[in-house]
Amino acid sequence: GVDISEWAILNAPSDVQDHLYVGDVCDLSLWKNKSFDLAIGFDVFEHIHVPDLYTALNEACRVAKNVYVDVPIADDDLTPDKSGGTDKSHVSVYSVDWWKKQFSERGFEATAENIYSYPEGDKGASIIFRPKGLAACIAAPTTIAPDSKNIKILLLSNAPFAPTGYGVQCGGMAYRWLKYYD
């Protein structure tokens, strides 16, 4: 995984720290094109202002064969800066259609989506994107032998915004997958 916060990496569960890197999602130059089968952005992209958000999306699409995003969503795209709302760090909250358009412009299409509501009334969406033009399947094909660790996942974290929330500090929930994958 990659996180901009050195503190978050140092305080991650010790059994996964060797798989974590301090870095910026706008510069994933540490990795070659399509190095990962899946890049996961849990509550990351809404914390990045445009135009840096476009750079972060470009990088996620460059390094991964498939991208999974989980973001808060808006009904329209007129006022994406929601920093006056329930989360002061939400500066890029857009509609599901906006997210689909951004990934479409980068050669990806949505294959699955789930829209949900938070208790305080805000809405969110989980969307899986894969390269356009593949035969009907949920994601870009990846061959995984039984009991192997041949899938590569890059987790993009937002720990500076929620150091006890979804990123590195979620008890290592997502990072614990690393015991199953190299």
LINWO-V539377 format. One record per residue. N is the residue number from 0. PSI is psi in degrees with one decimal (NA if undefined). NEAR is the number of other ideal C-beta (glycine too) atoms within 12 Angstrom. D_FIRST is the distance of its C-alpha to the first C-alpha in whole Angstrom. Layout:
N_PSI_NEAR_D_FIRST ; N_PSI_NEAR_D_FIRST
This chain:
0_163.0_47_0 ; 1_136.8_42_4 ; 2_142.6_41_7 ; 3_-15.5_31_10 ; 4_115.0_28_12 ; 5_-38.0_20_12 ; 6_-45.5_19_14 ; 7_-41.4_35_11 ; 8_-45.9_31_9 ; 9_-26.1_17_13 ; 10_8.4_24_14 ; 11_161.5_35_11 ; 12_134.3_24_12 ; 13_-29.6_13_14 ; 14_-6.6_15_13 ; 15_-4.7_31_9 ; 16_-32.0_21_9 ; 17_-12.8_15_10 ; 18_6.4_29_6 ; 19_147.2_35_5 ; 20_138.8_29_6 ; 21_124.8_23_9 ; 22_177.0_26_9 ; 23_131.1_24_11 ; 24_-11.4_46_10 ; 25_-6.6_26_14 ; 26_91.1_20_13 ; 27_34.6_31_11 ; 28_-10.7_18_14 ; 29_-24.3_19_12 ; 30_145.5_23_12 ; 31_167.9_13_15 ; 32_135.6_16_16 ; 33_36.9_23_15 ; 34_-22.6_22_13 ; 35_144.1_34_11 ; 36_-30.1_28_13 ; 37_132.4_32_11 ; 38_133.1_44_9 ; 39_125.5_40_9 ; 40_90.2_46_10 ; 41_112.9_37_12 ; 42_50.6_37_14 ; 43_-53.0_45_13 ; 44_-27.4_48_15 ; 45_-9.5_40_18 ; 46_3.1_40_17 ; 47_126.1_35_18 ; 48_145.0_20_21 ; 49_136.4_21_23 ; 50_-5.2_13_23 ; 51_-30.4_21_20 ; 52_-41.4_30_18 ; 53_-39.4_23_20 ; 54_-42.7_23_18 ; 55_-41.2_37_15 ; 56_-41.3_40_16 ; 57_-45.5_29_17 ; 58_-44.0_34_14 ; 59_-43.1_42_12 ; 60_-28.2_36_15 ; 61_-45.1_28_16 ; 62_-12.7_34_13 ; 63_148.6_43_13 ; 64_-28.6_31_16 ; 65_152.6_39_15 ; 66_132.7_49_14 ; 67_126.5_40_14 ; 68_146.7_44_15 ; 69_113.4_31_16 ; 70_151.4_47_18 ; 71_150.3_40_21 ; 72_159.3_35_24 ; 73_162.5_27_28 ; 74_-27.9_20_31 ; 75_177.5_13_31 ; 76_19.4_21_30 ; 77_-36.0_12_33 ; 78_78.4_17_31 ; 79_-21.1_29_27 ; 80_105.5_23_27 ; 81_23.3_26_27 ; 82_-11.1_19_26 ; 83_1.1_12_30 ; 84_-146.6_21_29 ; 85_-26.0_18_27 ; 86_111.7_26_24 ; 87_-15.9_14_25 ; 88_2.1_27_21 ; 89_99.5_32_22 ; 90_-7.1_25_23 ; 91_78.3_36_22 ; 92_114.0_38_23 ; 93_171.5_36_25 ; 94_163.1_26_27 ; 95_-40.9_29_25 ; 96_-36.5_20_27 ; 97_-45.6_31_26 ; 98_-42.7_41_22 ; 99_-41.1_29_24 ; 100_-43.2_20_26 ; 101_-45.2_35_23 ; 102_-33.6_37_21 ; 103_-41.6_21_25 ; 104_-16.4_17_25 ; 105_13.2_27_22 ; 106_16.8_24_23 ; 107_157.4_34_22 ; 108_151.6_30_24 ; 109_133.0_30_23 ; 110_-18.6_25_24 ; 111_144.2_21_23 ; 112_150.6_25_23 ; 113_120.4_19_24 ; 114_135.1_23_25 ; 115_169.2_18_26 ; 116_140.9_13_27 ; 117_157.2_18_26 ; 118_-33.6_9_29 ; 119_0.8_11_30 ; 120_-17.0_12_30 ; 121_160.4_23_27 ; 122_155.1_25_26 ; 123_168.7_33_23 ; 124_142.0_35_22 ; 125_126.5_26_19 ; 126_134.4_37_19 ; 127_128.5_31_18 ; 128_142.6_40_19 ; 129_166.0_33_20 ; 130_142.5_26_22 ; 131_150.3_19_25 ; 132_4.5_12_28 ; 133_153.5_19_27 ; 134_160.2_12_29 ; 135_112.3_11_29 ; 136_169.0_16_26 ; 137_-25.1_20_23 ; 138_172.8_30_20 ; 139_136.0_30_20 ; 140_137.3_16_22 ; 141_125.3_23_20 ; 142_121.7_11_22 ; 143_117.6_18_20 ; 144_149.0_9_23 ; 145_136.4_7_24 ; 146_19.4_8_22 ; 147_176.1_13_20 ; 148_45.6_17_16 ; 149_22.7_15_16 ; 150_139.2_25_14 ; 151_126.2_29_10 ; 152_134.9_37_8 ; 153_117.7_43_5 ; 154_121.7_44_4 ; 155_126.5_44_6 ; 156_156.9_45_7 ; 157_28.9_40_11 ; 158_-32.7_38_11 ; 159_-26.4_27_14 ; 160_-28.0_29_16 ; 161_70.9_25_16 ; 162_-14.4_24_15 ; 163_18.4_16_16 ; 164_-118.6_23_15 ; 165_-21.7_35_13 ; 166_-134.0_39_10 ; 167_-32.8_42_9 ; 168_16.3_31_12 ; 169_35.7_28_13 ; 170_17.3_17_14 ; 171_21.0_28_11 ; 172_-57.8_21_12 ; 173_-37.5_39_9 ; 174_-24.8_38_7 ; 175_-19.6_20_11 ; 176_-22.3_23_11 ; 177_-21.4_25_10 ; 178_-19.2_16_13 ; 179_-19.4_17_14 ; 180_142.2_26_12 ; 181_NA_16_12
